[in-house]
Amino acid sequence: MDNIRNFSFNNGKKMESSLVFIKCKNTSKKKETALPGLNFKIVVIGSSTGGPNALKIILKELPHHFPLPIVVVQHITKNFEHFLAQSLNKAIPLSVKVAKHREVLNPGYVYIAPIGKHIILKTEQKKLTAHLTSKPLSSLHCPSIDVLFSSTAAVCGKESCGILLTGMGEDGALGLKEIYESGGITIAQKEETCLISSMPSHAIKLGATRMILSLDEISKFLIGLVRKER
């Protein structure tokens, strides 16, 4: 597990990724499916100060049948993760829950990392699962955005979308850079729209982002990863 400790799950090789931008209306009346050829597997989001409100703004615009699982690391106090899940459940169309160890990650669900446990993505029997662990102990935050993003880069690579939102500190920037280098889509929240812009600003300085978007623009982009089925 030394690679986990060093936040480095990928092979260090930089991969190029071509992005496809598709506009579609957010409507629950039309069935939407993942775009052929893009084959996205996961959306991972990291946030800290100001994060709960930012998450609500982004996720409330997504349809209830959004065809990808979404995993969130939010820096919060002990036991608040259950309150956050309940609060989001009432405000957004998707189903929200606190992640469990070795849980299969299903489309249409938002999984919140529990306090005191990192989430590491793995593939078991061809299914994407969330593994909870207290290691690396050296991490400043537990759960750590870097740990989630780093495992995402290793397991899903160019089939992943990483988003870093408002927050204090530097957690998430290195992991987002790994997703970027694996060919995945990486997004940072626009600094002027953040309650505290330290985390996305650091990622931008590292050259870890493909796009810098406002919260509304992030919602529209995620909707653009699916299309109306004729």
Rosetta silent file (secondary structure, phi, psi, omega in degrees, C-alpha in Angstrom):
SEQUENCE: MDNIRNFSFNNGKKMESSLVFIKCKNTSKKKETALPGLNFKIVVIGSSTGGPNALKIILKELPHHFPLPIVVVQHITKNFEHFLAQSLNKAIPLSVKVAKHREVLNPGYVYIAPIGKHIILKTEQKKLTAHLTSKPLSSLHCPSIDVLFSSTAAVCGKESCGILLTGMGEDGALGLKEIYESGGITIAQKEETCLISSMPSHAIKLGATRMILSLDEISKFLIGLVRKER
SCORE:     score description
SCORE:     0.000 S_00000001
   1 L     0.000   16.627 -179.716    0.000    0.000    0.000 S_00000001
   2 H   -61.623  -34.001 -179.639    3.011    2.307   -0.355 S_00000001
   3 H   -62.870  -35.089  177.857    1.506    3.827   -3.475 S_00000001
   4 H   -64.293  -43.757 -178.990   -1.514    4.933   -1.465 S_00000001
   5 H   -58.949  -34.269 -178.201    0.723    6.641    1.046 S_00000001
   6 L   -92.955    7.266 -179.292    2.375    8.603   -1.741 S_00000001
   7 L    54.428   38.694 -178.161   -0.938    9.469   -3.435 S_00000001
   8 L  -134.851   99.148 -178.999    0.338    7.876   -6.637 S_00000001
   9 L  -101.381  -18.298 -175.286   -1.781    5.142   -8.175 S_00000001
  10 L   -94.405  179.290 -174.993   -0.998    5.673  -11.842 S_00000001
  11 L   -90.540    6.419  176.209    2.070    4.799  -13.876 S_00000001
  12 L    81.719   -3.021 -179.295    3.188    8.391  -14.292 S_00000001
  13 L   -86.889  132.474 -179.844    2.613    8.424  -18.029 S_00000001
  14 L   -82.848  133.240 -179.555    0.742   11.401  -19.400 S_00000001
  15 L  -118.937  144.019  178.684   -2.176   10.592  -21.663 S_00000001
  16 L   -89.175  144.339  179.332   -3.978   12.878  -24.072 S_00000001
  17 L  -133.303  130.789  175.860   -7.755   13.130  -23.927 S_00000001
  18 L   -95.717  130.199 -177.249  -10.107   14.633  -26.492 S_00000001
  19 L   -98.962  140.231  177.526  -13.179   16.250  -24.954 S_00000001
  20 L  -115.610  123.194 -179.465  -16.598   16.229  -26.540 S_00000001
  21 L  -104.559  123.303 -177.352  -19.017   18.989  -25.531 S_00000001
  22 L  -130.424  128.885  179.727  -22.689   18.231  -26.067 S_00000001
  23 L   -93.428  134.610  173.496  -25.609   20.475  -25.174 S_00000001
  24 L  -153.122  154.922 -178.680  -28.840   18.955  -23.973 S_00000001
  25 L   -81.154  144.599  176.712  -31.758   20.060  -21.871 S_00000001
  26 L   -84.052  102.639 -178.111  -32.141   18.828  -18.302 S_00000001
  27 L  -142.103  134.843  179.772  -35.484   17.080  -18.379 S_00000001
  28 L   -81.848   -7.016 -178.571  -36.859   14.130  -16.456 S_00000001
  29 L   -81.814  -19.634 -179.460  -39.311   13.390  -19.280 S_00000001
  30 L  -108.280  136.085  176.184  -36.571   12.151  -21.604 S_00000001
  31 L   -76.024  137.620 -179.202  -34.475    9.101  -20.887 S_00000001
  32 E  -122.094  143.444  179.881  -30.755    9.853  -20.921 S_00000001
  33 E  -133.563  163.194  179.793  -27.874    7.465  -21.375 S_00000001
  34 E   -62.873  141.876 -179.224  -24.100    7.680  -21.338 S_00000001
  35 L   -65.825  130.928  177.970  -22.691    8.981  -24.590 S_00000001
  36 L   -64.533  139.238  178.512  -21.333    6.201  -26.796 S_00000001
  37 L    95.296  -25.142 -179.898  -17.577    6.371  -27.249 S_00000001
  38 L   -90.432  -41.067  172.462  -16.953    8.323  -24.057 S_00000001
  39 L    54.173   46.151  176.437  -17.634    5.446  -21.638 S_00000001
  40 L   -70.217  143.456 -178.370  -17.417    7.441  -18.417 S_00000001
  41 L  -110.507  -27.433 -168.112  -17.529    5.343  -15.260 S_00000001
  42 E  -158.221  148.552  167.173  -17.466    7.801  -12.368 S_00000001
  43 E  -118.580  126.906  177.918  -17.713   11.402  -11.187 S_00000001
  44 E  -119.451  136.854 -175.221  -15.665   12.246   -8.095 S_00000001
  45 E  -130.124  136.314  175.071  -16.027   15.528   -6.214 S_00000001
  46 E  -122.140  136.783 -179.571  -13.937   17.094   -3.452 S_00000001
  47 E  -153.842  162.150  178.958  -14.993   20.067   -1.336 S_00000001
  48 L  -140.097 -121.714 -177.592  -14.409   21.726    2.016 S_00000001
  49 L   -57.889  123.590 -176.592  -15.518   25.113    3.382 S_00000001
  50 L    87.716   -2.426 -174.656  -18.653   26.138    1.502 S_00000001
  51 H   -65.382  -45.733 -177.791  -18.913   22.676   -0.010 S_00000001
  52 H   -54.971  -42.889  178.554  -22.374   21.543    1.172 S_00000001
  53 H   -69.321  -39.750  178.401  -24.091   24.486   -0.520 S_00000001
  54 H   -62.685  -41.887  178.409  -21.935   24.140   -3.648 S_00000001
  55 H   -60.909  -42.908 -178.886  -22.790   20.436   -3.861 S_00000001
  56 H   -62.550  -42.239 -179.378  -26.490   21.198   -3.572 S_00000001
  57 H   -62.826  -42.179 -179.432  -26.326   23.782   -6.377 S_00000001
  58 H   -70.577  -50.681 -169.525  -24.564   21.350   -8.726 S_00000001
  59 H   -75.251  -25.189 -178.138  -26.452   18.159   -7.931 S_00000001
  60 L   -67.419  -18.596 -179.203  -29.988   19.569   -7.850 S_00000001
  61 L   -87.770  -10.734 -177.206  -29.793   20.153  -11.625 S_00000001
  62 L   -83.924  144.329  178.695  -28.960   16.543  -12.483 S_00000001
  63 L   -70.032  154.692 -176.932  -31.756   14.129  -13.488 S_00000001
  64 L   -64.938  -21.560  179.764  -32.646   11.314  -11.095 S_00000001
  65 L  -100.791   25.689  176.894  -31.521    8.771  -13.700 S_00000001
  66 L   -51.054  123.437 -165.829  -28.057   10.319  -14.136 S_00000001
  67 L   -84.034   21.984  177.968  -26.179    7.275  -15.495 S_00000001
  68 L  -134.240  146.360  170.570  -23.000    7.538  -13.409 S_00000001
  69 L   -74.741  150.499  178.469  -22.226    7.093   -9.716 S_00000001
  70 E  -124.150  126.249  179.961  -20.937   10.188   -7.923 S_00000001
  71 E  -114.500  131.633 -173.963  -18.516    9.918   -4.990 S_00000001
  72 E  -122.926  131.098  165.463  -17.972   12.917   -2.699 S_00000001
  73 E  -109.214  115.636  178.591  -15.316   13.735   -0.130 S_00000001
  74 E  -119.719  125.211  176.474  -16.465   16.697    1.958 S_00000001
  75 L   -72.557  110.249 -178.932  -14.349   17.970    4.858 S_00000001
  76 L  -143.587  170.486 -179.892  -16.821   18.048    7.743 S_00000001
  77 L   -79.114  164.287 -176.071  -16.999   17.384   11.468 S_00000001
  78 L   -56.053  136.233  178.223  -17.677   13.955   12.976 S_00000001
  79 L    73.004   -4.991 -179.101  -21.156   12.492   12.361 S_00000001
  80 H   -75.648  -17.502 -178.003  -22.110   15.392   10.075 S_00000001
  81 H   -62.170  -34.002  178.943  -21.835   13.148    7.012 S_00000001
  82 H   -70.476  -39.396  176.243  -25.209   11.555    7.825 S_00000001
  83 H   -64.137  -41.505  179.026  -26.837   14.954    8.199 S_00000001
  84 H   -62.122  -44.091  179.459  -25.287   16.040    4.894 S_00000001
  85 H   -61.873  -43.641  179.251  -26.609   12.934    3.140 S_00000001
  86 H   -64.379  -41.928 -179.465  -30.113   13.498    4.554 S_00000001
  87 H   -63.751  -44.763  179.599  -30.046   17.183    3.627 S_00000001
  88 H   -68.056  -36.288  179.075  -28.964   16.501    0.045 S_00000001
  89 H   -57.770  -34.930 -178.869  -31.507   13.685   -0.270 S_00000001
  90 H   -79.546  -20.586 -170.913  -34.278   16.184    0.363 S_00000001
  91 H  -105.131  -17.912 -174.067  -32.892   18.778   -2.047 S_00000001
  92 L  -125.888  159.690 -178.521  -31.733   16.854   -5.134 S_00000001
  93 L   -71.361  -25.201 -176.946  -33.241   14.257   -7.509 S_00000001
  94 L   -78.598  160.796  175.373  -30.460   11.705   -6.945 S_00000001
  95 E   -86.637  132.828 -176.024  -30.281    9.230   -4.044 S_00000001
  96 E  -120.512  136.231  178.783  -27.645   10.163   -1.458 S_00000001
  97 E  -151.948  159.801  173.480  -26.066    7.890    1.143 S_00000001
  98 E   -79.959  131.143 -174.883  -22.956    7.497    3.270 S_00000001
  99 L   -65.812  146.775  176.008  -20.637    5.001    1.572 S_00000001
 100 L  -115.896  157.484 -176.929  -20.084    1.533    3.045 S_00000001
 101 L   -62.824  129.950  177.967  -17.034   -0.708    2.766 S_00000001
 102 L    63.202   24.875  178.510  -16.871   -2.694   -0.492 S_00000001
 103 E   -74.945  135.809  174.576  -20.156   -1.215   -1.651 S_00000001
 104 E   -72.432  133.011 -177.282  -20.901   -1.440   -5.372 S_00000001
 105 L   -91.075  116.470 -174.408  -21.220    2.059   -6.836 S_00000001
 106 L  -106.178  149.669  175.432  -24.454    2.381   -8.802 S_00000001
 107 L   -60.077  149.466  177.693  -25.667    5.018  -11.288 S_00000001
 108 L    81.564    4.283  179.836  -28.065    7.607   -9.912 S_00000001
 109 E  -117.986  147.364  172.133  -26.467    7.547   -6.453 S_00000001
 110 E  -113.335  124.814 -177.845  -24.266   10.025   -4.598 S_00000001
 111 E  -108.716  121.985 -179.981  -21.912    8.425   -2.071 S_00000001
 112 E   -96.452  132.192  177.852  -20.563   10.552    0.810 S_00000001
 113 L   -69.056  132.742  177.182  -17.274    9.521    2.421 S_00000001
 114 L   -72.963  151.024  178.627  -17.666    8.743    6.139 S_00000001
 115 L   -66.067  136.968  178.837  -15.584   10.716    8.610 S_00000001
 116 L    86.927    2.466  179.260  -12.366    8.929    9.586 S_00000001
 117 L  -135.607  131.742  170.975  -12.249    6.759    6.455 S_00000001
 118 E   -79.625  152.537  170.574  -10.693    7.345    3.038 S_00000001
 119 E  -105.737  125.277  175.463  -12.517    6.044   -0.024 S_00000001
 120 E  -118.339  126.489  179.226  -10.412    4.070   -2.478 S_00000001
 121 E   -80.564  138.585  174.884  -12.009    2.902   -5.714 S_00000001
 122 E  -140.815  161.460  174.649  -11.470   -0.678   -6.838 S_00000001
 123 E  -110.741  122.281  178.387  -12.896   -2.989   -9.474 S_00000001
 124 E  -128.075  123.944 -177.515  -14.265   -6.304   -8.216 S_00000001
 125 L    50.706   44.352  177.283  -15.934   -8.788  -10.567 S_00000001
 126 L    66.590   13.956  178.143  -16.067   -6.013  -13.182 S_00000001
 127 E  -115.721  140.353 -179.757  -17.989   -3.738  -10.801 S_00000001
 128 E   -79.410  127.138 -176.682  -16.729   -0.451   -9.382 S_00000001
 129 E  -128.281  158.075  177.634  -16.626   -0.556   -5.579 S_00000001
 130 E  -104.764  122.062  176.590  -15.763    1.780   -2.705 S_00000001
 131 E  -107.152  130.200 -179.241  -13.226    0.531   -0.183 S_00000001
 132 E   -98.963  133.154 -179.226  -12.992    2.318    3.166 S_00000001
 133 E  -150.350  152.021  176.603   -9.646    2.542    4.918 S_00000001
 134 L   -90.907   -5.677  179.281   -7.926    4.642    7.578 S_00000001
 135 L   -99.129  144.327    9.562   -4.615    4.514    5.678 S_00000001
 136 L   -79.511  137.570  179.150   -2.567    6.486    4.762 S_00000001
 137 L   -70.157  -20.792 -177.202   -2.235    7.742    8.336 S_00000001
 138 L   -75.574  -10.099 -178.345    0.057   10.516    7.082 S_00000001
 139 L   -68.644  137.705  179.535   -2.811   12.267    5.322 S_00000001
 140 L   -65.977  -35.460 -178.438   -3.810   15.612    6.854 S_00000001
 141 L  -115.663  144.871  174.889   -7.486   14.884    6.183 S_00000001
 142 L  -143.397  100.802   15.353   -9.447   11.684    6.644 S_00000001
 143 L   -77.681  153.431  179.455  -11.304   11.319    4.355 S_00000001
 144 L  -109.448  133.620  175.339   -8.829   12.781    1.885 S_00000001
 145 H   -66.544  -40.384  179.968   -9.777   14.154   -1.525 S_00000001
 146 H   -58.128  -43.194 -178.558   -6.283   13.326   -2.782 S_00000001
 147 H   -63.943  -45.696  177.694   -6.664    9.656   -1.851 S_00000001
 148 H   -60.997  -49.504 -177.574  -10.029    9.369   -3.634 S_00000001
 149 H   -62.835  -40.232 -178.230   -8.811   11.209   -6.739 S_00000001
 150 H   -64.424  -42.961  177.896   -5.580    9.227   -6.905 S_00000001
 151 H   -68.284  -32.247  176.934   -7.372    5.878   -6.815 S_00000001
 152 H   -62.738  -43.266  178.266   -9.831    7.199   -9.405 S_00000001
 153 H   -60.649  -39.415 -176.958   -6.955    7.981  -11.761 S_00000001
 154 H   -73.365  -39.772 -172.841   -5.575    4.477  -11.322 S_00000001
 155 H   -89.107  -39.134 -173.477   -8.834    2.561  -11.676 S_00000001
 156 L  -111.464  -25.551  175.617  -10.868    4.678  -14.116 S_00000001
 157 H    51.292 -124.096 -176.179   -8.320    6.956  -15.803 S_00000001
 158 H   -69.659   -6.055  178.119   -9.715    8.667  -18.889 S_00000001
 159 H   -96.765   21.849 -178.171  -13.172    7.329  -18.035 S_00000001
 160 E  -125.259  157.556  175.032  -13.406    9.579  -14.975 S_00000001
 161 E  -128.786  118.311  179.187  -14.396   13.153  -14.192 S_00000001
 162 E  -108.250  134.645 -176.876  -12.821   14.853  -11.167 S_00000001
 163 E  -129.192  127.277  179.056  -14.206   18.090   -9.726 S_00000001
 164 E  -114.589  120.713 -174.492  -12.548   20.234   -7.047 S_00000001
 165 L  -106.961 -171.632 -178.276  -14.751   22.795   -5.320 S_00000001
 166 L   -49.981  143.882  177.424  -14.465   25.552   -2.725 S_00000001
 167 L   163.250  161.355 -179.928  -12.291   24.943    0.326 S_00000001
 168 L   -94.388  142.250  176.340   -9.276   25.865    2.421 S_00000001
 169 L   100.737 -158.525 -174.055   -5.906   24.206    1.968 S_00000001
 170 L  -124.231    1.812 -177.639   -4.437   22.057   -0.798 S_00000001
 171 L   -59.429  132.870  177.750   -6.247   18.721   -0.494 S_00000001
 172 L   103.605  -25.255 -176.018   -7.346   17.433   -3.885 S_00000001
 173 H   -66.566  -46.386 -179.560   -4.900   19.304   -6.100 S_00000001
 174 H   -66.454  -41.191  178.643   -2.336   16.509   -6.409 S_00000001
 175 H   -65.982  -37.660  177.502   -5.013   13.882   -6.926 S_00000001
 176 H   -64.215  -36.728  177.737   -6.729   15.999   -9.560 S_00000001
 177 H   -63.503  -35.101  177.584   -3.404   16.276  -11.376 S_00000001
 178 H   -67.228  -40.334  176.001   -3.232   12.462  -11.447 S_00000001
 179 H   -62.126  -43.338  178.452   -6.692   12.261  -13.018 S_00000001
 180 H   -57.901  -47.317 -176.405   -5.573   14.888  -15.553 S_00000001
 181 H   -72.021  -20.803  176.972   -2.426   12.932  -16.421 S_00000001
 182 L   -84.437   -3.937  177.915   -4.408    9.693  -16.763 S_00000001
 183 L   100.293    1.562 -179.542   -6.535   11.367  -19.444 S_00000001
 184 L   -77.561  168.717  175.835   -9.612   12.090  -17.341 S_00000001
 185 E   -83.332  132.642  178.744  -11.669   15.273  -17.269 S_00000001
 186 E  -127.929  132.802 -176.099  -10.692   17.653  -14.467 S_00000001
 187 E  -130.268  135.988  172.232  -12.681   20.684  -13.356 S_00000001
 188 E  -116.486  142.087  176.115  -11.964   23.382  -10.767 S_00000001
 189 E   -68.423  139.046  177.302  -14.567   25.794   -9.455 S_00000001
 190 L   -55.245  131.087 -173.668  -14.012   29.383  -10.547 S_00000001
 191 H   -58.608  -38.243 -176.622  -12.077   31.114   -7.796 S_00000001
 192 H   -72.194  -12.176  178.787  -14.345   34.169   -7.671 S_00000001
 193 H   -99.012   -2.373 -177.615  -17.369   31.935   -7.023 S_00000001
 194 L   -85.797  147.346  169.534  -15.784   30.078   -4.072 S_00000001
 195 L   -66.550  -44.812  171.059  -16.407   30.844   -0.413 S_00000001
 196 L  -135.536  126.692 -169.313  -12.710   30.013    0.029 S_00000001
 197 L   -99.876    9.323 -173.531  -10.700   29.428   -3.142 S_00000001
 198 H   -56.985  -48.233 -174.548   -7.508   27.805   -1.787 S_00000001
 199 H   -65.353  -54.269  178.453   -8.157   24.253   -3.015 S_00000001
 200 H   -64.664  -33.753  179.377   -9.190   24.998   -6.611 S_00000001
 201 H   -62.015  -41.433  179.854   -6.582   27.763   -6.864 S_00000001
 202 H   -65.732  -39.633  178.226   -3.811   25.339   -5.951 S_00000001
 203 H   -64.149  -40.133  178.775   -5.029   22.835   -8.542 S_00000001
 204 H   -63.025  -42.733  179.409   -5.091   25.539  -11.204 S_00000001
 205 H   -64.336  -31.537  179.341   -1.520   26.559  -10.347 S_00000001
 206 H   -76.356   -9.670 -175.384   -0.425   22.916  -10.649 S_00000001
 207 L    73.659   33.478 -175.019   -1.870   22.729  -14.155 S_00000001
 208 L   -94.717   -0.209 -171.791   -4.275   20.016  -13.002 S_00000001
 209 L  -115.410  138.814  171.696   -7.441   21.379  -14.612 S_00000001
 210 L   -90.302  -28.376 -178.601   -8.917   21.080  -18.082 S_00000001
 211 E  -141.692  147.701  174.724  -11.760   23.457  -17.244 S_00000001
 212 E  -122.962  111.736 -169.438  -12.474   26.217  -14.711 S_00000001
 213 E  -131.498  156.084  170.962  -16.228   26.595  -14.290 S_00000001
 214 L   -76.749  171.094 -179.022  -18.878   28.173  -12.081 S_00000001
 215 H   -61.269  -43.984  178.479  -21.261   25.886  -10.191 S_00000001
 216 H   -62.987  -38.582  179.419  -24.019   26.320  -12.794 S_00000001
 217 H   -67.858  -34.577  176.988  -21.545   25.608  -15.583 S_00000001
 218 H   -63.536  -44.036  177.336  -20.408   22.424  -13.816 S_00000001
 219 H   -57.609  -47.832 -178.642  -24.021   21.210  -13.696 S_00000001
 220 H   -62.816  -37.692  179.620  -24.470   21.909  -17.392 S_00000001
 221 H   -66.436  -43.540  179.440  -21.249   20.118  -18.249 S_00000001
 222 H   -62.213  -39.492  176.355  -22.234   17.010  -16.284 S_00000001
 223 H   -63.854  -31.475  179.166  -25.592   16.958  -18.044 S_00000001
 224 L   -70.839   -9.015  176.274  -23.626   17.207  -21.293 S_00000001
 225 L   -82.200   -6.137  177.012  -22.009   13.846  -20.521 S_00000001
 226 E  -123.461  162.495 -178.618  -25.360   12.191  -21.235 S_00000001
 227 E  -133.328  157.969  175.283  -27.639   12.485  -24.219 S_00000001
 228 E   -72.382  128.885  178.342  -31.332   12.183  -24.948 S_00000001
 229 L   -84.975  127.327 -178.443  -32.134    8.747  -26.243 S_00000001
 230 L   -78.040    0.000    0.000  -34.294    8.837  -29.346 S_00000001
